[in-house]
Amino acid sequence: MDIRIVISQMCVMLIIILIGYMLFHKNKLSDSSSGHISGLVVNICNPATIICSALDKEAAISVKEMLSAAFVMLCIYALLLLAGWLLPLIMRIPKEDRYMYHFMTVYGNVGFLGIPLVSAVLGTSALVYVSINCVIFNLLFYTVGTSIIEKKAAAKQSGTKVLLFRIVNVGTVSSVLTIILYLVDFKLPAVISDTITYAGRATTFLSMIVLGVSVAQMPLKEIFCHKKDYLFIVLRMLLLPICFSLLLKQFVTDPLLLGTSALLLAVPCGNLPLMCAREHKLAADDLARMIILSTLLSVVTIPLAVMFL
């Protein structure tokens, strides 16, 4: 692995976070406007990003290979869901905060960091596997993930009964559309594909801006002074990727699929849960803090994790 690729991506993230930080302190962005941007990212930009992965695919694979890769990814996320339940218990996280650790465990930054990292390390032919992972990621987040957020928001704000899953939404529709585009190799009209591409390209910048606003609302020392954060990072970003990679080696023979899976398991915490939590006006300081800390430390943890392949 070329460590320079990881460092480069970290620098891009940190610069945009700093822009959001400065905009908040310059009164150019408020907590309210940040919430509106979060809604834009969750409902428009991020779904556009996953569709872009089908529009920009570099290598075609057979239906059999796609199903095989999808099965591997599904198994990985099933294990991550189990880990998302176990880790907060092991760490003795208070019950009201466990949902955040669930999100930090299950939903990594497979989009912005995962795509360029896999492309640089394994080549563009591996991006088709990243796209399959992103489809499953989005299907899972926009069903199980958003349901958890909505349950928490309902309990906090109005005490109403648990909300039902909203299966049909922009996230699941965009994910299914991505699968269809891969299977039928259908080309959208240029005016539509260009619109989707432009919307998808805004995801990284806007989500990092929102993260910067979140950081601006907490003392910087809060990011680095929580001992449990480092324990979580060791468990989630070192122990889990190493164990999962060793397990996958026993069953996966495709080195490209194996390498892609290992890299995506090792990426830091993703931004989408933070966007969704802020959209629903939930306290998200722990999420924002852990995204920043895990992103910084991933410069060390990613190379260590993939050494065991």
Salt bridges, closest charged atoms under 4 A:
ASP2 OD2 - ARG4 NH2 3.07
ASP31 OD1 - ARG278 NH2 2.72
GLU150 OE2 - ARG166 NE 2.78
ASP185 OD1 - LYS57 NZ 3.49
GLU222 OE1 - HIS226 NE2 2.93
ASP229 OD2 - ARG289 NE 2.64
ASP286 OD1 - ARG289 NH1 2.68
